Amino acid sequence: MYVLDANVFIGAYQGYYSFDIVPSFWNTLLKLADKSKICSIDKIQHEIINPNDEDPDQLHEWTAENLKDFFERTDAQDVLLNYAKIQRWAFNNDHFKDAAKEEFARNADAWLIAYSMAKGYTLVTHETYNPHTKTRILIPVVCREFSVNCVNTFEMLKKLEVQF
């Protein structure tokens, strides 16, 4: 199972797999979700589908219409324990600037990692591994620290043998 970060959807929508250029990408996501090969979490759903958005974009509308049951809840005990462990690590890590720690505490990244870690799933993100960055706590850095598999969209598509 692969757990998708918001940037997988947003990057595809805004660029290389937009709805009007590669609709088969979006159809493939639906098929993979139906086969329980991919999922995401409730915190990512809130990033993509903002209920306060007065002018929702096509990604918001497509996701709300097609992926109602795709986003998994993060309130399970194993996820909460992992989330606390990840946040403690980040907070106590002198490598990162305070602003990076504050951002990490506010966004969905630690939740994605905690969920993937609890379930033994692979996390999919467009972020790249860079342990030298101090101004941002990057998903691949945390994944490596906690032995969570982490790949990008293209690696996921290859491993799932997707063809367009």
JOHUVEN-V349440 format. One line per field, one symbol per residue. ss: DSSP state (H for helix, E for strand, - for the rest). Layout:
ss: ???
This chain:
ss: -EEE-HHHHHHHHH--------HHHHHHHHHHHH---EEEEHHHHHHH---------HHHHHHHHH----EE----HHHHHHHHHHHHHHHH-----HHHHHHHHH--HHHHHHHHHHH--EEE--------------HHHHHHH----EE-HHHHHHH-----
